[in-house]
Amino acid sequence: MGNERPAAHGERRDGTDDGPDVAPGPAAPAGTAPDPSPSPAAPVAPGPATGAGPATEPRSTATEPGGGAYPADGVDGGPGERPGGGGAGRYGQPGQPLRLSPFLVGLTGGLGVLLAYTIFLAVRNAGSVLVLVFIALFLAIGLHPAVVRLRSWGLPRGVAVTAVTLTLLAVITGAVYALVPPVVSQTGELIGQVPDYVTELRRNDAVNDLIVQYDLAGRIESAATTENITRALGGVFGAAGFIFGAVFNVVTVIVLTIYFMATFDRLRDLGYGLVPATRRDRVRLIGDEILAKVGAYMVGALAIALLAGVSTFVFAIVVGLAYPFALAVVVAICDLIPQIGATIGAVVISLVGFATDVPTGIACVVFFLIYQQLENYLVYPRVMRRSVQVNDVAAIVAALLGVALFGVIGALVAIPAVAAIQLVLREVVLPRQQHR
């Protein structure tokens, strides 16, 4: 028709668009079949999508200093999401860990040293209380076999603990009753005889010459000042405070011992619960064996001390020593200290014997020399070998080291500690070395 315009390049006459112009390829020679393989498509510039859904654009990513990538627009990007991005929880994903700088390492080390020193100061300041707790725990472990024996007879645990506690209090009361009256009576006699001693000294010409020669009377008068009297009274009050402190410590140990005996099973289970479950059974077996050895040691030590006390009581009655029961209690208490306790008791009784008369003192020395040989080489090794199975040399070395490090407390716990170390070496360390 005359009004029709000519079709534009790439446009059909029906008005539809074939897309962008494509350059015509070379014409195929006449008489040849067309190549069925598609020709490579030309690159298409991105444009608005015409599909059903909205177009998605690739997001740019940034890199954190630690090496992790996160989306630059802050949208949730999965594990590498930038901290604080939306959709990853209320406070976002955690960031990369901080790099360890020398300053941070030094600060951490300094804080560790400060914490260790604080713990040291705390342990040092609470040392006396910790010693009381340790003594009470040791006594509870030693008395636990008695509680177990009473429970095996059908008694409830509370009744068994009460019976053992009453027995312990009876022993302590008997010891105090045996020791206090002699000390009080002897002190009273000494105070009552002081004037007689002074009178006899005044009548002695040699003493009077010494008093005049060294001006002892003037020195005594010059020493009797208010300051010196105050110091003496302070010493008296200090001695009274020491006595009250000792009584308080004894009461504290008794109360803690009763508590530990009443809650022994729970405390033991709590300790075993801190061990990993894979090793708990073996640790329980070894721990129960160690506790049994400590209890056996306590029973053996009490038996030896009782034998020493009975022997001393009989000997004191035979030779006519004053206060034989008190002397027997002293020897029994000293004999609880391994290796050196019997010697201390022998020295005390021998001094009392020499104070009575010389033949009695010599008899005391001979008696204790013979008894110590029998105890050290016959009684003690058999009892301890049957109870804790500790070598004699190891027992002597352990007792000496315990006294040197921790005094009397170290001597008391030295033998059970050696028994525990031997058990751990035999059951844990040596088998592990054999399998390497």
C-alpha positions in Angstrom: 0.0 0.0 0.0 1.1 3.5 -0.5 1.1 4.3 3.2 3.3 1.5 4.3 6.8 2.4 5.5 9.7 0.2 4.7 10.6 -2.3 7.5 13.6 -1.4 9.6 16.6 -3.5 9.7 16.0 -6.6 11.9 12.2 -5.9 12.1 9.6 -8.2 10.5 6.9 -6.8 8.5 4.3 -8.0 11.1 5.8 -5.6 13.7 7.7 -8.1 15.9 11.3 -7.6 16.9 13.8 -10.2 16.2 16.2 -8.8 18.7 19.5 -7.1 17.9 21.1 -7.1 14.5 23.3 -10.1 13.9 25.9 -9.9 11.2 25.2 -12.4 8.4 27.6 -15.3 8.2 29.2 -16.4 5.0 26.9 -18.0 2.6 27.2 -21.7 2.2 28.3 -22.9 -1.1 25.6 -24.2 -3.4 24.9 -27.8 -3.2 26.2 -28.3 0.5 24.1 -29.1 3.5 23.9 -26.6 6.3 26.0 -27.2 9.5 23.7 -28.6 12.2 25.9 -27.3 15.1 24.7 -24.1 16.5 26.8 -21.1 16.0 28.4 -19.4 19.0 26.1 -16.9 20.5 27.2 -13.3 20.8 27.6 -11.9 24.3 24.5 -10.4 25.7 24.6 -7.4 27.9 22.7 -7.8 31.2 19.3 -6.2 31.1 16.1 -6.3 33.0 14.8 -9.9 33.5 11.6 -10.7 31.8 11.0 -14.0 33.8 8.5 -14.8 36.5 10.7 -13.7 39.5 12.7 -10.6 40.3 16.2 -10.3 39.0 19.1 -11.3 41.4 22.4 -9.5 41.2 25.6 -11.0 42.4 26.8 -9.5 45.7 30.2 -8.1 46.3 32.2 -9.5 49.2 34.9 -8.1 51.4 37.7 -9.7 53.3 38.2 -9.4 57.0 41.7 -8.9 58.4 41.6 -12.5 59.7 41.0 -13.9 56.2 37.2 -14.6 56.4 34.9 -13.2 53.8 31.7 -11.4 54.5 29.1 -9.7 52.3 29.8 -6.0 51.8 26.1 -5.1 52.1 25.6 -6.7 55.5 23.1 -9.3 54.4 23.2 -12.8 55.8 25.9 -14.7 54.0 26.2 -17.9 56.0 29.2 -18.9 57.9 31.4 -16.1 56.6 28.8 -13.4 57.5 30.1 -10.1 58.8 29.6 -9.7 62.6 26.4 -7.9 63.4 24.7 -8.9 60.1 21.0 -9.5 60.2 19.4 -13.0 60.3 22.2 -14.7 62.3 20.8 -14.4 65.8 20.1 -11.6 68.1 23.7 -10.3 68.3 25.0 -11.6 65.0 27.8 -14.0 64.2 31.0 -13.8 66.4 34.0 -12.2 64.7 37.4 -13.6 64.0 39.6 -14.2 67.1 42.0 -11.5 68.1 45.6 -11.9 67.1 48.1 -12.6 69.9 50.2 -9.5 70.2 53.3 -9.4 72.5 51.5 -6.9 74.7 48.5 -9.3 75.2 50.9 -12.3 75.9 52.8 -10.3 78.5 49.6 -9.0 80.1 48.2 -12.6 80.3 51.5 -13.9 81.8 51.6 -11.0 84.3 48.0 -11.8 85.4 48.9 -15.4 85.8 51.9 -14.6 88.1 49.7 -12.2 90.1 47.0 -14.9 90.5 49.6 -17.5 91.6 51.0 -15.1 94.2 47.6 -14.3 95.5 46.8 -18.0 95.9 50.2 -18.4 97.8 49.3 -15.5 100.2 45.9 -17.0 100.8 47.3 -20.5 101.6 50.0 -19.0 103.8 47.5 -16.9 105.8 45.1 -19.8 106.1 47.9 -22.3 106.9 46.8 -22.9 110.5 43.2 -23.6 109.5 44.3 -25.9 106.7 46.5 -27.8 109.1 43.5 -28.4 111.4 41.4 -29.5 108.4 44.1 -31.9 107.3 44.4 -33.4 110.8 40.7 -33.9 111.1 40.5 -35.5 107.6 43.4 -37.8 108.5 41.7 -38.8 111.8 38.4 -39.4 110.0 40.1 -41.6 107.4 41.8 -43.5 110.2 38.6 -44.0 112.2 36.5 -44.9 109.1 37.4 -48.7 109.4 35.9 -48.7 112.9 32.7 -47.1 111.5 32.6 -49.7 108.7 33.0 -52.5 111.3 30.1 -51.3 113.4 28.0 -50.9 110.3 28.8 -54.5 109.3 27.3 -55.5 112.7 24.0 -54.0 111.6 24.2 -50.6 113.3 23.0 -47.5 111.3 25.7 -45.1 110.2 24.6 -42.4 112.6 24.8 -44.8 115.5 28.2 -46.1 114.4 29.6 -42.6 114.0 28.2 -41.7 117.5 29.8 -44.7 119.1 33.2 -44.0 117.6 33.0 -40.3 118.5 32.1 -41.1 122.2 35.0 -43.6 122.3 37.4 -40.9 121.0 36.1 -38.3 123.5 36.5 -40.9 126.3 40.1 -41.4 125.3 40.8 -37.7 125.2 39.1 -37.1 128.5 41.1 -39.9 130.2 44.3 -38.5 128.9 43.5 -35.0 130.2 42.4 -36.4 133.5 45.6 -38.3 133.8 47.9 -35.4 132.9 46.3 -32.3 134.4 46.2 -33.4 138.1 49.9 -34.2 138.3 50.8 -30.9 136.6 48.6 -28.9 138.9 49.7 -30.7 142.1 53.4 -30.4 141.2 53.1 -26.8 140.4 51.3 -26.1 143.6 54.0 -27.9 145.6 56.7 -25.9 143.8 55.0 -22.6 144.6 54.5 -23.6 148.2 58.2 -24.5 148.6 59.6 -21.3 147.1 59.9 -19.5 150.5 61.8 -22.4 152.0 64.1 -22.4 149.0 64.7 -18.7 149.5 65.4 -19.1 153.2 67.9 -21.9 152.6 69.7 -19.8 150.0 70.0 -16.9 152.4 71.6 -19.1 155.0 74.2 -20.4 152.6 77.4 -18.4 152.9 78.6 -19.2 149.4 75.3 -17.8 147.9 75.6 -14.7 150.1 79.2 -14.1 148.8 78.0 -14.4 145.2 75.1 -12.0 145.9 77.6 -9.4 147.3 80.2 -10.0 144.7 77.9 -9.6 141.7 75.4 -7.2 143.3 72.5 -9.5 142.5 70.2 -7.6 144.9 70.7 -4.3 143.2 70.2 -5.9 139.8 67.0 -7.5 140.9 65.7 -4.1 142.2 66.7 -2.4 139.0 65.0 -5.1 136.9 61.7 -4.7 138.9 60.5 -1.8 136.8 57.0 -1.1 135.5 58.0 -2.0 131.9 59.5 -5.3 132.9 56.5 -6.2 135.0 54.2 -5.3 132.1 56.3 -7.6 129.9 56.1 -10.4 132.4 52.3 -10.0 132.6 52.2 -10.0 128.9 54.1 -13.3 128.9 51.6 -14.7 131.4 48.6 -13.5 129.3 50.4 -14.9 126.2 50.7 -18.3 127.9 47.0 -18.1 128.8 46.2 -17.3 125.2 48.3 -20.2 124.0 46.3 -22.6 126.3 43.0 -21.3 125.1 44.2 -21.5 121.5 45.2 -25.1 122.0 41.9 -25.9 123.5 40.1 -24.2 120.6 42.2 -26.1 118.1 41.4 -29.5 119.8 37.7 -28.7 119.8 37.8 -27.7 116.1 39.6 -30.9 115.1 37.1 -33.0 117.0 34.1 -31.2 115.4 35.6 -31.5 111.9 36.5 -35.2 112.5 32.9 -35.9 113.4 31.6 -34.1 110.4 34.0 -35.9 108.1 33.1 -39.3 109.5 29.4 -38.6 109.1 29.8 -37.5 105.5 32.7 -39.7 104.5 30.9 -41.6 101.7 29.5 -38.4 100.1 32.9 -36.7 100.2 34.6 -39.7 98.7 32.0 -40.0 95.9 32.4 -36.3 95.2 36.1 -36.7 94.8 35.7 -39.7 92.5 33.1 -37.7 90.5 35.8 -35.2 89.5 37.6 -38.0 87.6 36.7 -38.7 83.9 34.2 -41.5 83.6 36.6 -43.6 81.5 39.1 -43.8 84.4 36.7 -43.5 87.3 36.5 -47.3 88.1 40.3 -47.7 88.3 40.8 -44.5 90.3 38.0 -45.7 92.7 39.8 -49.0 93.2 43.2 -47.4 93.8 41.7 -44.7 96.0 39.8 -47.2 98.2 43.0 -49.2 98.6 44.9 -46.1 99.7 42.2 -45.1 102.2 42.2 -48.7 103.6 46.0 -48.5 104.1 45.7 -45.2 106.0 43.0 -46.8 108.2 45.2 -49.9 108.8 48.2 -47.7 109.6 46.1 -45.8 112.2 44.9 -49.1 113.8 48.5 -50.4 113.9 49.9 -47.2 115.3 47.3 -47.1 118.1 48.0 -50.8 118.9 51.7 -50.1 119.3 51.1 -47.0 121.3 48.7 -48.9 123.6 51.3 -51.6 124.1 54.0 -49.0 125.0 51.6 -47.3 127.5 50.7 -50.5 129.2 54.3 -51.6 129.5 55.3 -48.2 131.0 52.4 -48.3 133.4 53.4 -51.7 134.7 57.1 -50.7 135.0 56.2 -47.5 136.8 54.2 -49.4 139.4 57.1 -51.9 139.9 59.8 -49.3 140.4 57.5 -47.0 142.4 57.3 -43.9 140.2 54.8 -41.3 141.1 51.7 -40.9 138.8 52.2 -44.1 136.8 49.0 -43.6 134.8 50.0 -40.1 133.7 53.5 -41.3 132.7 51.9 -44.2 130.7 49.7 -41.7 128.8 52.7 -39.5 128.0 54.6 -42.5 126.6 51.6 -43.7 124.6 51.0 -40.2 123.0 54.7 -39.8 122.2 54.8 -43.3 120.7 52.3 -42.3 118.0 55.1 -40.3 116.4 57.0 -42.8 114.2 60.7 -43.5 114.9 61.4 -40.7 117.3 58.3 -40.7 119.6 59.4 -43.6 121.7 62.8 -41.9 122.3 61.0 -38.7 123.5 58.8 -40.7 125.9 61.8 -42.6 127.2 63.7 -39.3 127.9 60.8 -37.9 129.8 60.3 -41.0 132.0 64.0 -41.3 132.6 64.2 -37.7 133.9 61.3 -38.4 136.3 63.2 -41.5 137.5 66.4 -39.6 138.1 64.4 -36.9 139.9 63.2 -39.7 142.2 66.6 -41.2 142.8 69.6 -42.3 140.8 68.9 -46.1 140.8 65.4 -45.6 139.6 66.6 -43.4 136.8 69.2 -46.0 135.7 66.4 -48.6 135.8 64.3 -46.4 133.6 67.1 -46.0 131.0 67.7 -49.8 130.9 64.0 -50.6 130.6 63.5 -48.2 127.7 66.6 -49.3 125.9 65.4 -52.9 125.9 61.8 -52.0 125.1 62.8 -49.8 122.1 64.9 -52.6 120.6 62.0 -55.0 120.9 59.5 -52.4 119.5 61.8 -51.2 116.6 62.9 -54.7 115.4 60.1 -57.0 116.4 56.8 -55.3 117.0 56.8 -52.3 114.7 58.0 -54.1 111.5 55.5 -56.9 111.9 52.5 -54.6 112.5 53.4 -52.2 109.7 54.3 -54.8 107.2 50.9 -56.5 107.8 48.9 -53.2 107.7 50.6 -50.9 105.1 53.3 -53.1 103.6 56.0 -50.5 103.7 59.7 -51.2 103.5 61.6 -50.5 106.8 64.2 -48.3 105.1 61.4 -46.3 103.3 59.5 -45.9 106.5 62.6 -44.5 108.3 63.5 -42.1 105.5 59.9 -41.0 105.2 59.6 -40.3 108.9 62.8 -38.2 108.9 61.7 -36.2 105.8 58.3 -35.7 107.3 59.7 -34.3 110.6 62.1 -32.0 108.7 59.4 -30.6 106.4 56.2 -30.5 108.4 57.2 -31.3 112.0 55.0 -33.7 114.0 52.3 -33.7 111.4 54.7 -34.7 108.8 55.9 -37.6 110.9 52.3 -38.8 111.4 51.4 -38.9 107.8 54.8 -40.0 106.4 54.1 -43.8 106.5 50.6 -43.6 104.9 52.1 -41.3 102.2 54.8 -43.8 101.4 52.2 -46.6 101.2 50.1 -44.5 98.8 53.1 -43.6 96.6 54.2 -47.3 96.5 50.7 -48.3 95.4 50.6 -45.7 92.7 54.0 -46.7 91.4 53.2 -50.4 91.4 49.7 -50.1 89.8 50.1 -47.1 87.5 53.6 -45.9 86.7 55.5 -49.3 86.3 52.8 -50.9 84.1 52.8 -47.8 81.9 56.6 -48.0 81.5 56.4 -51.7 80.6 54.0 -50.9 77.6 56.2 -48.2 76.1 
